[in-house]
Each structure stands twice: as C-alpha cells, then as structure tokens.
C-alpha cells in the first residue's frame, strides 16, 4: 500500500508539486547489559531491532526483502515478495521518518534472560539507521514522552526527556554525521491515548476536560519547546569573554589527595605488591610477574623514605604550593581517644602499650611527611577526619562506631581529644587544618531523617570544639587556620518556569551549606544580632512540614546558649569542595507518602541535565556553576573570610592526553578568576583533585601503570596556569615577581648595575677594616703589657710591707 502510494505520487505529482513522501516507522532501542560480554548478546540485540524497525525498513531502504533473521526465525509465518514486488517496494521513501517515544519503548520490560536492556537512547538508534541503510536523510516525525494526568501543567519529567531526546539528535548530527533534518514534538494537545485513555497526557497544551469549552492551557513543556525553537538548540551558558587578571600572590595552588589517609603509606610496590618481576623480556619495556615467586611486603616505617619522597616529589613537579592530605583517626587512636585507655586492668595495660606503639609509629610517619614537605618548601593542608566508604566504619575508630558513631555526643568529645593530639604532635608544621571533610556527605548514610539532623548537629559541635581548642591553647604559638570542608556543588531549577523549583534549589543549598555555615558565621543580615542558629528558612520549612505530617515538633535539634557561644565565629576560612552542577526539583508528595509520616527533610530530587557534557562516570562539566556557588557564599556570608576551593576535578579515561580534564581545568579556573575579579569573591586557593590514579585512569594528574608514574598532559597545563597566577596564556606576565614576594628597591637595582665597583669597594672596605683591627690589637697589647709590669711591682712592694708569704693572694685578687 505504501509503495503504491509512493509510486503514484512519483509518477503523477512529483514533477509539479515538488513534494517528498515517506512512511513513519517506530522503534525501540536495545543494547547489552553493562558488565556483560557484548559479543554474546550483540546478535540478539540486532535481531530485536530487525524484528521491529527492520521488518518495514529493510524492504524499503534495504534490498527489497525482509531481514534474514526474521525470515529464518519465522519462516512459516512470513509472506514472500516476488522479484517484481521487491523492485516495486525498494527505495519508495524520500527520507527516513522515525517515531520514538513511549509507544515504542517499554522501559519496564525485562530482557534479562537475553542479556539485554531497553534504553531511551535516540542517538544510538539514529546511528544504527545510518549504518544499516546508507546514511539516509532522517526526520524524527514523533518524539516525546507522557506525563501522568495528575501532574497537570507542571510536567518536569516530560521537559527532561524532551531535552534529552533533542540533545541526542544534536549529538547524532554533530558527532556521528547522521543527516537529521527535523524534529516534531508529540503532541500539540492532550488526546485519547488508546488503552491509556485520558490517564496520561502527551500534549504541549493541557486540556481541562471539566470545562465545557475544553480550555487549552500551555504546559511548561510548551514554554520549554518554544525556547529550544527560538535558540535553535542549546546555546552555551558560558560567556566567551576571557578575563585578563591574576589571583593574589599568596594564592593556594594545591593538589588534594586522600592517599595518605586510605593507606598508612603512599602507594608503592614495596609496601603492597608481593610479586617479583622480570623486565623487558619482549623488548617493550614491560614488567612481567614471575609465577610462583613472592616476597613479603614491607611494613610502613618512617625510615623507608622512598615512598614518601617519590610521592611528594611527584606532587612538587606539578608546580603547586600546597598539598592537601588526610590523617587516619582510627590508625592514630584506634580506641577513639586517649582517655578511653585509662583502666586499671592488666589487659588494658597491654592494650595501652599496643596503642601507644601505634600512636608513636603513626605520629612519626606523619611527621616525616610534613618535614619532607618543608624541605621542598611546600605547604600542607591537613584533614583530621576524612570519611571514606573504603575504610571500615567510614574511618571512625571501631569503639566509637560501636557506641553510636556521630549519633553519640561521646564521639564529639573524643574528636576534641583527637584534635588536641594533632595540634600537639603535628601543629609545628601545619598552617592550615581541616577538621572534618564533607560532613554534609557523611550524614547521607543515615536513612532516618531525624538521625541525619542529629548527626549533622554533632559534627558541627565537634568542629567547633576543635576550633575553640586551637584558639584557646595553640593559636598564640602555632598561628594556624582551622576550617571544615563542605561539598559544594551548584544547583539550578530543573524546571525554570516554575517558582516551586526555584524555591527548591535555594532550599537545597541551605540544607547543604547553610546548615553548617549559618551557625558558625551567621548571615550578613544576622551578624549584627549576634544570633547563631540554623538558617531561618530551613527552620520554618521543617516546622511547616512537621505540622503537615502531624508530627509533634521539627526534627531539627536546638543549640544551647553555651553551644552558640562555642560555634560563634569558629571558622578561619571557608573551604568548599566543588565538582559539578545538578538540577533540582521538589519531591512530589502523594496521599500515600503523607500517610507514612516520614520525618521531613529538604524534599528535593536531583537530576543531571542531558545537554551538559559529562565524564564517563556521569559528572557534568559546568564551569559557570563554580562561579555561581562562590557568588552565593559571598553574598550570604560576606567577603571577610577567605574562600578556598579545597577539591575540584573530573575523571578522565585517557591515560596521557586527558583533554577533558584540561578543558575542565582551564574553564573552571577561568570562572574562578571571574568570581575573584568581577564578583569581589575573596578567593584564596584552588586544589585539584587528585594527584595519582591507583589503577585505571580516573581523577589523577598522574597515571600509575606497572608501578610507574607518568604525568598526564593536564600537569603541564596546571603548571603553566600556576606560573602565570591563573592565566594559561603564556604571553601574560607573572605579577608576583616584584610585588609581595620580592619588592623592587632603587638601591638594589643600582648595586646590580654597578656590580664590579661594588665588589672592588667591598674589598677595600674589608682590607681597611682588617688593618684598623690590627692597629687596635697592637695598641691594646702594649697597654696590657705595661699594666701587667706595673701590677707585679706593686704586689712585690705590698708583700714586703706585710711580710706575707710569697704565694698568698687575697680572695679579691684571686
């Protein structure tokens, strides 16, 4: 039927009407499950697409017949084309028209038994059509998703999928060379969706079926689609204008690492690898383990400088000035605190001796790291507590974890003792301390919201106690700065057309950052009142939500007056770990969720914008997000305290030419420079995460294969940016050369220009001084001789007068 219609148009109408005719074919996309062998399931995936799309596309765009796999599998059921019909059907389409949406994709359908998964990947399907049918011109004749009828006009999920589909089309055009010439959103208005009836809505315009005239109201998808059409795609939010400026001379150029915390020692084969290797057997310089031969790995000892020195010299080669690493609380104090060891029993005496041995070894090790840094004229930033999912109990000492972890106030007191030990033993070498790394991520482990609020409360008190302790007992001598580091990704509304999403994004930031910074710093508006509380908006929101859920009170703890005083100003600088930007939408609540009465939290959902470039691990590259979060912190807390970005980076699969990381480094530092120069942010440091990969290429500036470290291309770029104080343009000058670090002086310049005269004059001056000293020496010597002779005469006369023994001298003379 289709072929006859096309042939009729081609014969009788094409020459005068100049039109094009095609058939719309729908399809899903299926691919092998991740982690499974693609070779085992690729054929099944191919057959799955051929059984749906190929059934109609192969006769028209292919050889005029059904796919071979379809005819083989269903030989008894498939009709056959005559040779004349094959020629009649073949090439009866002027373009490829594709339908892609919920009618073709059943995301809930399980194909586990075939090792397949269905995914809404329009780009891959377009690429398949290009390869299978000779790169035809393609029109996406129907694209889009549905919304539940209860959603109404605020169809955020439909916006997200529309954005995803259209962006996949753009990627197929730009990156894959697919000839897509159009996209049609489905559909204009809500309609009858077959077996779904009116239970789902797919229209850009909402129809109110309760109104006699069936009122049409534009949904937020209509607003968003209009924006895409107006912009003809997705214009970048980044400004192309490059800022010509420099960071201050005392700027922290750093590398952040957790290697020293996760392991007791830096990564080195003598500590971790028991194999013996033969080198260069095949002439390619590779190391091959000798089967059956193993050595005992060496214990971590301070005398083993090889690992420490090589690790730190690797860091020094980046050109950075500051190295951020973490201590291991559970290794330094396995029992949590020193006071817990005081017990009269014999068992505890043995335990104390064992713990003290650990304490001595770990202290000595960390001292060695710090002294080696000092020898290299590099500065440390040391984290006392760095929670990690790879460490038992998230890095907490076992007894503290067993007694409740951060739900217990005993952990707060134990942390203060641990901080005192850190200041006492290592404070001589450390000028920048981080008490706790990312407390706003630690609390994510608590599924109970009430426990999450209490854990955050105790983490905040633990930091404040450690800060006050340093101020009271160590600051006068050590003059160090103490802070806590917060995970600080930027967020923006998932649906920019809804006020509720804008409010949700701001609320998310208050729960992430304001929860910890407000009690310590107070906002600009509240500083004059001297109040130290959780953010006002956060408290009000939780109280309202508690009333909605029928709860007796808000789950947010309250500070005592003493705690408020302890918290007030307990921050020397603001430390932020920033990596990416996310979308935020409010969590929709149904009657079901309200009846379950969970404790209220921020009630936000996070999404990744599919139009943003992202890494292999799904981290979006959004440079302007760094500037946004710095500006937000600056506006809320003022610019009195310096801000330091204590970790920032991205995973890159490249072993050497890490182009994604280089782009990340250039663009993020450019946005940081804009925040410093244009927005007045008191930015004083930037630390790249991290120094070295362990196995596969990820976040490291150096790749480690076969125990050999190799610098990636981003190392040279980072070194160049550091050399020019923030600019990667080599034509710019280093502003710190003759400013804070080395000020010019006219006398110095005159001395440098007249070096020979200065040297000659210096020699004359030295010779004159030596002659003068010689003359003075001779004069004084003669005077002493005369004085000595006179004294002998006087003493002889005195003895004769007193008739005293010749060997007697009075006590005064003696």
TISE-933224 format. One line per field, with one value per residue (C-alpha): chain; x, y, z; residue in one letter. Coordinates in steps of 0.2 Angstrom, whole numbers, plus 5000, padded with zeros to 4 digits. Layout:
BEGIN
cadena = [A,...]
X = [X,...]
Y = [Y,...]
Z = [Z,...]
residuo = [a,...]
***
This chain:
BEGIN
cadena = [A,A,A,A,A,A,A,A,A,A,A,A,A,A,A,A,A,A,A,A,A,A,A,A,A,A,A,A,A,A,A,A,A,A,A,A,A,A,A,A,A,A,A,A,A,A,A,A,A,A,A,A,A,A,A,A,A,A,A,A,A,A,A,A,A,A,A,A,A,A,A,A,A,A,A,A,A,A,A,A,A,A,A,A,A,A,A,A,A,A,A,A,A,A,A,A,A,A,A,A,A,A,A,A,A,A,A,A,A,A,A,A,A,A,A,A,A,A,A,A,A,A,A,A,A,A,A,A,A,A,A,A,A,A,A,A,A,A,A,A,A,A,A,A,A,A,A,A,A,A,A,A,A,A,A,A,A,A,A,A,A,A,A,A,A,A,A,A,A,A,A,A,A,A,A,A,A,A,A,A,A,A,A,A,A,A,A,A,A,A,A,A,A,A,A,A,A,A,A,A,A,A,A,A,A,A,A,A,A,A,A,A,A,A,A,A,A,A,A,A,A,A,A,A,A,A,A,A,A,A,A,A,A,A,A,A,A,A,A,A,A,A,A,A,A,A,A,A,A,A,A,A,A,A,A,A,A,A,A,A,A,A,A,A,A,A,A,A,A,A,A,A,A,A,A,A,A,A,A,A,A,A,A,A,A,A,A,A,A,A,A,A,A,A,A,A,A,A,A,A,A,A,A,A,A,A,A,A,A,A,A,A,A,A,A,A,A,A,A,A,A,A,A,A,A,A,A,A,A,A,A,A,A,A,A,A,A,A,A,A,A,A,A,A,A,A,A,A,A,A,A,A,A,A,A,A,A,A,A,A,A,A,A,A,A,A,A,A,A,A,A,A,A,A,A,A,A,A,A,A,A,A,A,A,A,A,A,A,A,A,A,A,A,A,A,A,A,A,A,A,A,A,A,A,A,A,A,A,A,A,A,A,A,A,A,A,A,A,A,A,A,A,A,A,A,A,A,A,A,A,A,A,A,A,A,A,A,A,A,A,A,A,A,A,A,A,A,A,A,A,A,A,A,A,A,A,A,A,A,A,A,A,A,A,A,A,A,A,A,A,A,A,A,A,A,A,A,A,A,A,A,A,A,A,A,A,A,A,A,A,A,A,A,A,A,A,A,A,A,A,A,A,A,A,A,A,A,A,A,A,A,A,A,A,A,A,A,A,A,A,A,A,A,A,A,A,A,A,A,A,A,A,A,A,A,A,A,A,A,A,A,A,A,A,A,A,A,A,A,A,A,A,A,A,A,A,A,A,A,A,A,A,A,A,A,A,A,A,A,A,A,A,A,A,A,A,A,A,A,A,A,A,A,A,A,A,A,A,A,A,A,A,A,A,A,A,A,A,A,A,A,A,A,A,A,A,A,A,A,A,A,A,A,A,A,A,A,A,A,A,A,A,A,A,A,A,A,A,A,A,A,A,A,A,A,A,A,A,A,A,A,A,A,A,A,A,A,A,A,A,A,A,A,A,A,A,A,A,A,A,A,A,A,A,A,A,A,A,A,A,A,A,A,A,A,A,A,A,A,A,A,A,A,A,A,A,A,A,A,A,A,A,A,A,A,A,A,A,A,A,A,A,A,A,A,A,A,A,A,A,A,A,A,A,A,A,A,A,A,A,A,A,A,A,A,A,A,A,A,A,A,A,A,A,A,A,A,A,A,A,A,A,A,A,A,A,A,A,A,A,A,A,A,A,A,A,A,A,A,A,A,A,A,A,A,A,A,A,A,A,A,A,A,A,A,A,A,A,A,A,A,A,A,A,A,A,A,A,A,A,A,A,A,A,A,A,A,A,A,A,A,A,A,A,A,A,A,A,A,A,A,A,A,A]
X = [5000,5014,5024,5009,5005,5024,5024,5008,5015,5032,5023,5009,5013,5031,5036,5023,5021,5040,5035,5043,5034,5039,5032,5034,5042,5043,5056,5064,5082,5090,5108,5118,5118,5133,5146,5141,5150,5144,5149,5137,5121,5125,5117,5101,5100,5102,5088,5077,5079,5077,5061,5053,5061,5069,5053,5047,5063,5073,5061,5060,5078,5087,5087,5068,5065,5063,5078,5086,5085,5066,5063,5074,5065,5048,5050,5032,5024,5032,5025,5037,5040,5040,5055,5044,5037,5055,5059,5042,5044,5063,5068,5050,5054,5062,5068,5068,5053,5056,5044,5052,5043,5033,5023,5039,5049,5043,5056,5049,5051,5063,5075,5087,5086,5093,5107,5099,5092,5080,5085,5078,5094,5088,5106,5111,5096,5099,5117,5111,5099,5114,5125,5111,5103,5117,5115,5098,5090,5080,5065,5061,5042,5036,5047,5042,5036,5020,5015,5003,4986,4988,5004,4994,5004,5020,5027,5045,5049,5042,5054,5068,5065,5061,5078,5087,5079,5083,5100,5103,5098,5110,5124,5120,5121,5137,5147,5140,5137,5119,5108,5093,5084,5069,5061,5042,5037,5022,5009,5001,4986,4981,4971,4964,4979,4972,4972,4978,4963,4965,4975,4991,4994,5006,5001,5011,4994,4984,4965,4954,4940,4930,4927,4913,4924,4939,4950,4968,4982,5001,5011,5029,5034,5026,5037,5052,5050,5047,5064,5073,5065,5070,5088,5088,5096,5105,5116,5130,5128,5146,5152,5166,5175,5191,5196,5213,5218,5228,5225,5233,5251,5248,5235,5235,5239,5236,5233,5221,5223,5217,5231,5239,5223,5216,5233,5245,5258,5259,5256,5272,5276,5287,5273,5258,5265,5272,5277,5294,5295,5306,5309,5309,5308,5298,5308,5294,5300,5286,5286,5280,5277,5287,5275,5277,5289,5283,5291,5285,5278,5287,5279,5276,5291,5297,5315,5308,5309,5307,5288,5286,5300,5295,5276,5280,5292,5278,5267,5281,5283,5265,5271,5258,5262,5250,5247,5231,5231,5221,5226,5219,5210,5207,5225,5232,5219,5211,5201,5195,5203,5217,5206,5197,5213,5214,5209,5217,5216,5231,5223,5221,5239,5244,5231,5238,5256,5250,5240,5255,5266,5253,5252,5271,5273,5259,5265,5282,5276,5266,5280,5291,5278,5277,5296,5299,5286,5295,5312,5303,5297,5279,5264,5252,5234,5229,5212,5210,5194,5191,5177,5178,5167,5183,5188,5179,5166,5168,5185,5179,5188,5179,5174,5166,5157,5150,5144,5134,5146,5140,5124,5133,5139,5154,5161,5161,5171,5183,5186,5191,5204,5210,5211,5222,5234,5235,5239,5251,5261,5260,5255,5273,5272,5254,5247,5230,5219,5203,5194,5181,5180,5162,5151,5136,5140,5143,5125,5119,5122,5108,5091,5082,5080,5079,5096,5103,5099,5106,5122,5124,5122,5135,5148,5145,5149,5164,5172,5168,5176,5192,5192,5190,5203,5216,5211,5212,5228,5238,5235,5246,5261,5256,5245,5237,5220,5206,5191,5179,5177,5159,5154,5148,5141,5129,5111,5098,5080,5075,5060,5065,5047,5041,5043,5042,5058,5067,5062,5068,5085,5088,5081,5093,5108,5103,5102,5119,5129,5118,5115,5134,5139,5125,5128,5147,5146,5129,5122,5126,5109,5110,5128,5123,5110,5124,5112,5120,5106,5102,5095,5079,5071,5076,5069,5052,5051,5054,5042,5028,5032,5031,5014,5009,5014,5006,5022,5024,5039,5053,5067,5080,5090,5092,5108,5111,5117,5135,5135,5130,5145,5156,5150,5151,5165,5173,5179,5196,5192,5178,5183,5172,5174,5166,5165,5149,5131,5115,5096,5084,5066,5054,5049,5031,5020,5005,4992,5002,5018,5009,5001,5018,5023,5042,5052,5053,5069,5073,5062,5072,5076,5092,5094,5108,5105,5107,5113,5128,5144,5149,5163,5162,5156,5142,5150,5143,5156,5148,5161,5149,5142,5159,5156,5138,5142,5156,5145,5131,5143,5150,5133,5126,5142,5152,5169,5178,5184,5194,5186,5197,5191,5199,5195,5189,5192,5185,5188,5196,5198,5213,5230,5240,5231,5217,5208,5193,5202,5212,5196,5189,5205,5205,5187,5184,5199,5193,5176,5185,5195,5179,5172,5188,5189,5171,5161,5173,5174,5189,5195,5212,5215,5211,5216,5215,5208,5219,5237,5238,5227,5228,5224,5213,5214,5202,5204,5223,5235,5247,5243,5251,5254,5265,5271,5277,5270,5268,5262,5246,5245,5235,5250,5259,5244,5242,5260,5258,5242,5251,5266,5255,5244,5229,5231,5235,5240,5259,5260,5254,5267,5269,5263,5270,5288,5291,5276,5273,5286,5300,5298,5309,5321,5331,5347,5346,5345,5360,5370,5366,5370,5387,5392,5411,5413,5403,5414,5430,5424,5419,5437,5444,5432,5437,5456,5454,5444,5457,5471,5462,5459,5477,5482,5470,5476,5494,5490,5479,5493,5506,5495,5491,5510,5513,5499,5505,5523,5516,5505,5519,5530,5515,5512,5530,5531,5515,5521,5537,5527,5516,5529,5517,5521,5525,5512,5497,5484,5468,5451,5448,5464,5461]
Y = [5000,5012,5008,5010,5027,5032,5026,5035,5052,5049,5046,5059,5073,5075,5085,5098,5098,5095,5086,5071,5056,5043,5031,5034,5019,5017,5008,5005,5004,4989,4985,4973,4974,4983,4972,4958,4952,4962,4948,4936,4947,4959,4947,4946,4965,4966,4953,4963,4979,4970,4962,4979,4993,4981,4972,4988,4997,4983,4981,5000,5006,4989,4976,4975,4960,4956,4954,4937,4935,4937,4925,4912,4913,4914,4905,4898,4914,4927,4931,4932,4945,4941,4948,4961,4966,4968,4981,4989,4992,4996,5014,5020,5034,5051,5051,5041,5046,5039,5039,5037,5038,5028,5019,5011,5010,4999,5004,4991,4977,4964,4956,4950,4932,4938,4949,4965,4981,4993,5012,5028,5031,5040,5044,5026,5022,5036,5030,5012,5018,5027,5012,5000,5010,5020,5037,5042,5059,5057,5066,5062,5063,5060,5062,5065,5057,5057,5064,5057,5066,5071,5081,5094,5108,5106,5092,5092,5074,5077,5093,5082,5069,5081,5090,5073,5067,5083,5084,5066,5071,5086,5074,5062,5077,5085,5069,5055,5063,5057,5068,5073,5087,5089,5085,5085,5085,5074,5081,5098,5095,5081,5067,5050,5038,5021,5009,5023,5033,5051,5044,5050,5067,5069,5087,5103,5111,5104,5101,5104,5091,5098,5114,5114,5123,5111,5125,5124,5129,5129,5117,5121,5109,5121,5135,5125,5119,5137,5141,5127,5133,5151,5146,5133,5121,5123,5138,5138,5147,5151,5168,5168,5183,5178,5188,5195,5195,5186,5178,5186,5181,5171,5161,5142,5132,5115,5097,5087,5069,5056,5043,5045,5043,5027,5018,5021,5025,5032,5019,5010,4992,4988,4990,4982,4971,4954,4949,4948,4955,4952,4967,4969,4951,4955,4971,4983,4988,4980,4971,4953,4944,4928,4914,4906,4919,4931,4942,4948,4966,4978,4986,5005,5013,5030,5025,5020,5037,5030,5030,5047,5056,5050,5053,5071,5075,5069,5082,5096,5093,5100,5117,5118,5126,5117,5098,5093,5076,5067,5059,5042,5044,5025,5022,5036,5032,5015,5017,5034,5044,5043,5044,5028,5019,5023,5007,4998,4980,4971,4968,4987,4989,4978,4987,5004,4998,4992,5008,5019,5009,5013,5031,5033,5024,5035,5051,5048,5043,5059,5070,5063,5068,5085,5088,5081,5094,5108,5103,5105,5122,5116,5119,5106,5107,5093,5084,5077,5066,5060,5048,5035,5021,5011,5012,5002,5012,5027,5030,5031,5021,5005,5008,5025,5017,5004,5016,5026,5035,5053,5050,5050,5065,5054,5055,5074,5074,5060,5071,5085,5074,5068,5086,5091,5077,5083,5100,5095,5082,5090,5108,5114,5110,5114,5131,5125,5112,5104,5096,5086,5083,5085,5082,5086,5070,5059,5062,5054,5037,5039,5034,5040,5059,5063,5054,5063,5080,5074,5068,5085,5093,5083,5085,5104,5104,5093,5105,5120,5111,5108,5126,5133,5122,5128,5146,5144,5133,5133,5148,5160,5149,5140,5154,5140,5142,5129,5126,5112,5107,5106,5098,5112,5108,5121,5118,5126,5123,5108,5117,5135,5140,5135,5146,5130,5123,5140,5139,5120,5124,5138,5126,5113,5125,5129,5111,5108,5123,5135,5121,5121,5139,5149,5143,5147,5163,5170,5178,5196,5201,5192,5196,5212,5202,5190,5175,5158,5147,5135,5145,5153,5147,5129,5130,5137,5124,5110,5116,5118,5100,5093,5100,5093,5076,5078,5077,5085,5095,5099,5086,5099,5100,5116,5124,5128,5145,5138,5129,5145,5154,5140,5140,5159,5163,5146,5146,5153,5152,5144,5128,5121,5105,5109,5097,5099,5106,5097,5101,5101,5099,5097,5079,5077,5071,5060,5055,5039,5047,5059,5044,5036,5051,5051,5065,5080,5083,5096,5085,5088,5077,5080,5077,5078,5089,5079,5094,5096,5087,5074,5062,5043,5042,5054,5070,5085,5099,5115,5128,5143,5133,5136,5155,5153,5144,5156,5171,5163,5160,5178,5186,5176,5177,5192,5193,5195,5177,5170,5156,5141,5128,5113,5100,5101,5089,5076,5058,5056,5039,5045,5038,5053,5065,5070,5083,5083,5087,5100,5108,5107,5115,5129,5133,5131,5142,5155,5155,5156,5171,5179,5177,5184,5199,5203,5197,5203,5185,5183,5168,5162,5145,5131,5112,5100,5083,5072,5068,5050,5036,5019,5008,5013,5032,5042,5058,5058,5070,5056,5039,5023,5008,4994,5004,5018,5036,5046,5064,5067,5082,5092,5093,5104,5115,5116,5121,5134,5142,5142,5151,5164,5166,5160,5163,5149,5162,5161,5180,5186,5191,5185,5199,5192,5193,5210,5213,5204,5191,5202,5221,5232,5244,5258,5254,5235,5240,5252,5239,5226,5238,5243,5226,5227,5244,5237,5222,5232,5244,5230,5223,5239,5241,5224,5227,5244,5236,5222,5235,5245,5230,5225,5243,5242,5225,5231,5246,5236,5223,5236,5244,5227,5223,5240,5237,5219,5225,5239,5227,5215,5229,5235,5217,5214,5230,5225,5208,5216,5228,5215,5201,5189,5173,5175,5163,5172,5182,5189,5182,5198,5197,5179]
Z = [5000,5005,4989,4978,4985,4983,4965,4961,4968,4959,4943,4943,4955,4960,4944,4948,4967,4971,4987,4997,5003,5016,5029,5048,5057,5076,5085,5102,5106,5115,5120,5130,5149,5156,5163,5151,5136,5121,5109,5117,5116,5101,5089,5100,5101,5082,5079,5091,5081,5065,5071,5074,5064,5051,5047,5037,5034,5026,5011,5008,5012,5010,4997,4995,5006,5025,5036,5035,5054,5053,5039,5047,5064,5057,5041,5041,5045,5034,5017,5002,4990,4971,4962,4954,4971,4978,4964,4967,4986,4986,4988,4990,5003,5000,5018,5034,5046,5063,5078,5095,5112,5125,5111,5105,5122,5136,5149,5162,5150,5156,5144,5157,5151,5134,5142,5135,5142,5134,5135,5128,5118,5102,5097,5096,5086,5073,5072,5069,5055,5047,5047,5042,5027,5020,5029,5023,5027,5043,5051,5069,5065,5083,5098,5116,5132,5143,5159,5172,5171,5190,5185,5176,5168,5178,5168,5173,5168,5151,5149,5155,5142,5128,5132,5132,5115,5106,5113,5107,5090,5090,5096,5082,5069,5076,5082,5072,5055,5054,5042,5053,5046,5058,5074,5078,5096,5100,5103,5102,5114,5126,5117,5119,5121,5116,5130,5142,5139,5146,5161,5153,5144,5130,5124,5125,5129,5144,5141,5155,5152,5166,5157,5144,5131,5135,5139,5132,5144,5139,5149,5154,5140,5128,5136,5135,5117,5112,5120,5110,5094,5097,5101,5088,5100,5117,5117,5130,5146,5147,5141,5128,5136,5144,5159,5159,5178,5191,5208,5223,5226,5242,5232,5237,5221,5228,5224,5235,5240,5251,5248,5265,5274,5265,5266,5280,5267,5249,5235,5232,5227,5241,5253,5243,5230,5234,5216,5208,5190,5175,5165,5146,5141,5125,5121,5125,5142,5152,5168,5169,5186,5189,5193,5210,5217,5230,5243,5260,5258,5269,5284,5284,5293,5294,5289,5272,5264,5246,5245,5254,5245,5227,5231,5237,5223,5211,5219,5218,5199,5197,5202,5216,5233,5244,5247,5255,5263,5277,5293,5299,5315,5318,5315,5326,5340,5337,5353,5348,5362,5374,5389,5385,5388,5407,5416,5430,5422,5416,5399,5397,5402,5387,5376,5381,5376,5360,5356,5361,5349,5335,5341,5340,5323,5315,5323,5317,5299,5298,5305,5291,5278,5285,5286,5269,5263,5272,5264,5247,5253,5251,5262,5269,5272,5284,5286,5303,5299,5281,5280,5266,5261,5258,5276,5290,5299,5287,5295,5313,5326,5330,5348,5343,5329,5341,5353,5341,5329,5326,5334,5351,5360,5366,5348,5349,5365,5358,5342,5353,5361,5345,5338,5353,5349,5331,5336,5350,5339,5321,5324,5322,5303,5299,5295,5288,5296,5290,5305,5295,5277,5269,5285,5273,5264,5280,5285,5269,5277,5289,5281,5296,5293,5312,5314,5299,5308,5324,5316,5307,5324,5332,5318,5319,5338,5335,5323,5335,5349,5339,5333,5351,5357,5345,5348,5367,5368,5352,5341,5350,5346,5330,5321,5311,5302,5305,5295,5289,5271,5263,5247,5237,5220,5212,5209,5197,5195,5184,5178,5175,5173,5190,5206,5216,5208,5211,5229,5230,5223,5236,5250,5244,5246,5263,5269,5260,5265,5276,5289,5293,5289,5296,5314,5313,5303,5303,5288,5283,5289,5306,5311,5320,5330,5336,5333,5329,5323,5308,5293,5297,5280,5284,5302,5296,5282,5293,5306,5292,5286,5303,5305,5288,5293,5310,5320,5337,5333,5320,5319,5319,5336,5345,5351,5370,5374,5378,5361,5352,5360,5355,5337,5335,5323,5324,5306,5300,5281,5271,5262,5248,5238,5221,5206,5196,5195,5196,5193,5207,5208,5223,5228,5223,5238,5236,5249,5251,5256,5268,5277,5280,5290,5287,5296,5284,5275,5261,5249,5234,5219,5209,5190,5178,5163,5147,5137,5148,5143,5156,5160,5159,5177,5173,5181,5171,5166,5170,5173,5177,5192,5201,5199,5205,5221,5225,5222,5233,5248,5246,5246,5261,5272,5266,5260,5277,5277,5263,5252,5247,5234,5243,5230,5212,5197,5185,5180,5163,5155,5144,5151,5145,5134,5146,5135,5146,5162,5153,5147,5165,5172,5160,5161,5179,5184,5172,5181,5197,5191,5186,5203,5211,5199,5194,5209,5223,5230,5242,5234,5241,5234,5222,5224,5210,5215,5214,5212,5206,5200,5208,5194,5179,5174,5183,5193,5195,5187,5186,5179,5188,5177,5182,5197,5186,5187,5171,5170,5160,5149,5162,5173,5161,5159,5178,5180,5166,5174,5191,5184,5177,5193,5185,5166,5154,5141,5141,5135,5151,5164,5182,5193,5209,5203,5210,5222,5238,5236,5230,5230,5219,5228,5219,5230,5224,5206,5207,5216,5202,5188,5197,5202,5198,5208,5222,5223,5222,5235,5247,5246,5250,5265,5271,5270,5279,5292,5294,5295,5308,5319,5318,5324,5338,5343,5344,5354,5367,5368,5373,5385,5393,5395,5404,5415,5419,5423,5435,5444,5448,5455,5466,5473,5477,5487,5496,5501,5508,5518,5526,5527,5520,5511,5493,5487,5496,5487,5495,5489,5480,5470,5467]
residuo = [x,x,x,x,x,x,x,x,x,x,x,x,x,x,x,x,x,x,x,x,x,x,x,x,x,x,x,x,x,x,x,x,x,x,x,x,x,x,x,x,x,x,x,x,x,x,x,x,x,x,x,x,x,x,x,x,x,x,x,x,x,x,x,x,x,x,x,x,x,x,x,x,x,x,x,x,x,x,x,x,x,x,x,x,x,x,x,x,x,x,x,x,x,x,x,x,x,x,x,x,x,x,x,x,x,x,x,x,x,x,x,x,x,x,x,x,x,x,x,x,x,x,x,x,x,x,x,x,x,x,x,x,x,x,x,x,x,x,x,x,x,x,x,x,x,x,x,x,x,x,x,x,x,x,x,x,x,x,x,x,x,x,x,x,x,x,x,x,x,x,x,x,x,x,x,x,x,x,x,x,x,x,x,x,x,x,x,x,x,x,x,x,x,x,x,x,x,x,x,x,x,x,x,x,x,x,x,x,x,x,x,x,x,x,x,x,x,x,x,x,x,x,x,x,x,x,x,x,x,x,x,x,x,x,x,x,x,x,x,x,x,x,x,x,x,x,x,x,x,x,x,x,x,x,x,x,x,x,x,x,x,x,x,x,x,x,x,x,x,x,x,x,x,x,x,x,x,x,x,x,x,x,x,x,x,x,x,x,x,x,x,x,x,x,x,x,x,x,x,x,x,x,x,x,x,x,x,x,x,x,x,x,x,x,x,x,x,x,x,x,x,x,x,x,x,x,x,x,x,x,x,x,x,x,x,x,x,x,x,x,x,x,x,x,x,x,x,x,x,x,x,x,x,x,x,x,x,x,x,x,x,x,x,x,x,x,x,x,x,x,x,x,x,x,x,x,x,x,x,x,x,x,x,x,x,x,x,x,x,x,x,x,x,x,x,x,x,x,x,x,x,x,x,x,x,x,x,x,x,x,x,x,x,x,x,x,x,x,x,x,x,x,x,x,x,x,x,x,x,x,x,x,x,x,x,x,x,x,x,x,x,x,x,x,x,x,x,x,x,x,x,x,x,x,x,x,x,x,x,x,x,x,x,x,x,x,x,x,x,x,x,x,x,x,x,x,x,x,x,x,x,x,x,x,x,x,x,x,x,x,x,x,x,x,x,x,x,x,x,x,x,x,x,x,x,x,x,x,x,x,x,x,x,x,x,x,x,x,x,x,x,x,x,x,x,x,x,x,x,x,x,x,x,x,x,x,x,x,x,x,x,x,x,x,x,x,x,x,x,x,x,x,x,x,x,x,x,x,x,x,x,x,x,x,x,x,x,x,x,x,x,x,x,x,x,x,x,x,x,x,x,x,x,x,x,x,x,x,x,x,x,x,x,x,x,x,x,x,x,x,x,x,x,x,x,x,x,x,x,x,x,x,x,x,x,x,x,x,x,x,x,x,x,x,x,x,x,x,x,x,x,x,x,x,x,x,x,x,x,x,x,x,x,x,x,x,x,x,x,x,x,x,x,x,x,x,x,x,x,x,x,x,x,x,x,x,x,x,x,x,x,x,x,x,x,x,x,x,x,x,x,x,x,x,x,x,x,x,x,x,x,x,x,x,x,x,x,x,x,x,x,x,x,x,x,x,x,x,x,x,x,x,x,x,x,x,x,x,x,x,x,x,x,x,x,x,x,x,x,x,x,x,x,x,x,x,x,x,x,x,x,x,x,x,x,x,x,x,x,x,x,x,x,x,x,x,x,x,x,x,x,x,x,x,x,x,x,x,x,x,x,x,x,x,x,x,x,x,x,x,x,x,x,x,x,x,x,x,x,x,x,x,x,x,x,x,x,x,x,x,x,x,x,x,x,x,x,x,x,x,x,x,x,x]
***
